[in-house]
């Protein structure tokens, strides 16, 4: 019999926030609670055998090494991001579980860590973005009463307010040419909006379609800074849109049944990937200019945060009822490779139940649910937006 306490201690790679690939494409950084604590790990993407090291800055580390960068400091670490100049890796630090994050800068050459906001009494969002030269961070601080966009100097730690519309800003993406920042803002109810801010002047505009603001999220800049790919609720579903910055117009890459979210660009700008969801599972979609649309899936489950590496491979997170969230690689030939292993060896032989999609009628409305069949005559029904039912047949 599986012990519940052991089951709840199964580690996972964080899916709530992003992992990142180094500018040269040789390494990936991610947050993992492999040891019970949320630490930042880096892994080489070069093929070879792998090993685990509990410290950073060791130049003797071989290919495909897995490094723990942050084990010497307290607190939970999330959302690692490499600087475009390759000098730093920044991450969000939660010292006490309050989600009042600090932003810590790890020097990849000296293996030193600096809390850029050590003297700040304000909270920061765990999402931030480096400027293309690596000298400035776009951060989201509640210094003025709500999360607004500030620019933070890496060298001096001075910050200035750039964008505040008195609504919480959730995420930011800096354009590769350094001229613009795309900000995802919490609007009314659960809607989001994407705003484009000019760094030099602070002027901004919201992405609209036919002069109507879009419920939009997940902005992703093209490598040439001419387009932003994003997910927006066009009608019933979320679709992938393309915003052309120079003319302020939107075109649509998808208009399909199901939700399309989390777009990403290949480094040459010729391919766009995203997550497509229908029902209880999703998959990775890849669109290439002049080529067919391709669909990829590790297995039945949930795929998160696809990102293109420099060689055209795609890194992503995958989880299912049989598999805790782990980091995977989609090779160019369409095969998948698991990069991290969170499921303990002693649980590999445990049979985990995959659910069935079912529905029930509620005053003429079909409500979706998941049915987990147990051993014998017992099952669990997980109702969308409602409680779990234990069913005895």
Secondary structure, 3 states (H helix, E strand, C coil): CCCHHHHHCCCCECCCCCCEECCCCCEEEEEECCCCCCEEEEEECCCCCCCEECCCCCCCCCCCCEEECCCCCCCEEEEEEECCCCCEEEEEEECCCCCCEEEEEEECCCCEEEECCCCCCCCECCCCEECCCCCEEEEEECCCCCCEEEEEECCCCCEEEEECCCCCEEEEEECCCCCEEEEEEECCCCCEEEEEEECCCCCEEECEECCEECCEEEEEECCCCCEEEEEEECCCCEEEEEEECCCCEEEECCCCCCEEEEEEECCCCCEEEEEEEECCEEEEEEEECCCCCEEECCCCCEEEEEEECCCCCEEEEEEECCEEEEEEEECCCCCEEECCCCCCHHHCCCCCCCCEEEEEEECCEEEEEEEEECCCCEEEEEECCCCEEEEEC
